[in-house]
Amino acid sequence: MHAMVLPARGERLMAVERPDPVPGPGEVRIKVSACGVCRTDLHVLDGELPDIPYPIIPGHEVVGRVDAMGAGVTDLAIGMRVGVPWLGFTCGECSYCRAEKENLCDRPKFTGYTRDGGFASHLVADARYCFPLGEDGDDAALAPLLCAGLIGWRSLVVAGEARRIGIYGFGAAGHIVSQVARAQGREIYAFTRRGDTEAQTLALSLGAAWAGASEDLPPTELDAAIIYAPVGPLVPQALRAVRKGGRVVCAGIHMSDIPTFPYNILWGERQILSVANLTRRDGIDFFKAIASANIQTHTTAFPLARANDALARLREGKLIGAAVLRP
């Protein structure tokens, strides 16, 4: 198999050749056709997440076809197109798993972080955490749905019944969840880096009611705000934008420190919440919800060997939508 491997914190990915992995009991091997590039991959590269088992193959927005199965796999079949998300294993035994909160499992494994991911021609995945994708749609267009789409969906659910929603960071997740929210009849207000006219134009083309800089206040109070950019100072900015009783949802796995802020912008029963990982139910509900929503993902394709270039463009904010690697 071909793979782009992260040898240590802060280093560039290295192209390597390895024997094809062999699936164990309950696992499948997948021949990768597309893998999205996510901001979480940057957190892995930079060592901002704990206990990374170097060397590791990043990538957790995987689309491919099952080409080998371990013992005990009954729900998948050779040749089936599947998606592999960020959450790659849960213990099924801890109090969170027993309470149907497997996203908070005490002993999880994560694709592309604590188990090898999809920046490769093949990967092995727990069959329980593979979503059948059917045959509709292009592989590269589907890939961002496996994290940007799923975490966008979970953050939208956490935002509750909000009708006017602000999205801070209009990248891969933002441009997907805005379409889902619009299909539900909600209003979207998009916040981007100042001067990022391309992202603002994309937001407006997808039906946003307004687009502006993250430092600006929207033309009306928001019912909720979802923050995808890993920028702590956006939390008080968003608090100033939401109405009394409104929610600010922090949707990233990592964020820079949140600065101190005056209590009066939190007062009025405003809430700050975080979103952690996903559940299999999230995946089932999400793919059901978008089946008739005509979601269009905006992607830029890179060959697998150019994974470092794709990551650099993501870091520099030079991507519109999402980058996708094609082995």
QUIZIZI-V26225 format. One record per backbone hydrogen bond with DSSP energy under -1.0 kcal/mol. NH is the residue of the N-H (numbers start at 1). CO is the residue of the C=O. If there is no record, write none. Layout:
NH&CO, NH&CO
This chain:
3&16, 4&119, 5&14, 6&56, 10&45, 11&8, 14&5, 16&3, 18&1, 26&71, 27&24, 28&125, 29&68, 30&123, 31&65, 32&121, 33&63, 34&63, 35&325, 36&61, 37&323, 41&38, 43&39, 44&40, 45&41, 46&42, 47&44, 48&43, 54&52, 56&6, 62&84, 63&34, 64&82, 65&31, 66&80, 67&29, 68&29, 70&27, 73&70, 79&66, 80&77, 82&64, 83&131, 84&62, 88&109, 89&109, 98&94, 99&95, 100&97, 101&96, 104&101, 105&102, 109&89, 111&86, 112&115, 113&110, 114&110, 115&110, 117&57, 118&59, 119&58, 120&118, 121&2, 123&30, 125&28, 127&26, 129&126, 130&127, 131&83, 133&81, 142&138, 143&139, 145&142, 146&143, 147&144, 149&144, 150&145, 151&147, 152&148, 153&149, 154&150, 155&151, 156&152, 157&153, 158&154, 159&155, 160&157, 165&187, 166&224, 167&189, 168&226, 169&191, 171&169, 175&171, 177&173, 178&174, 180&176, 181&177, 182&178, 183&179, 184&180, 185&182, 186&181, 187&163, 189&165, 190&210, 191&167, 192&212, 196&193, 197&195, 200&196, 201&197, 202&198, 203&199, 204&200, 205&201, 206&202, 207&204, 208&203, 209&188, 210&188, 212&190, 214&192, 216&213, 222&241, 223&164, 224&164, 225&247, 226&166, 227&249, 228&168, 229&168, 231&229, 234&231, 235&232, 237&233, 238&234, 239&235, 240&236, 242&238, 243&222, 245&268, 246&243, 247&223, 248&271, 249&225, 250&273, 251&227, 256&230, 265&262, 266&263, 267&263, 270&266, 271&246, 273&248, 275&250, 283&279, 284&280, 285&281, 286&282, 287&283, 288&284, 289&285, 290&286, 293&290, 300&322, 302&324, 304&326, 306&303, 307&304, 310&306, 311&307, 312&308, 313&309, 314&310, 315&311, 316&312, 317&314, 318&313, 322&298, 324&300, 325&35, 326&302
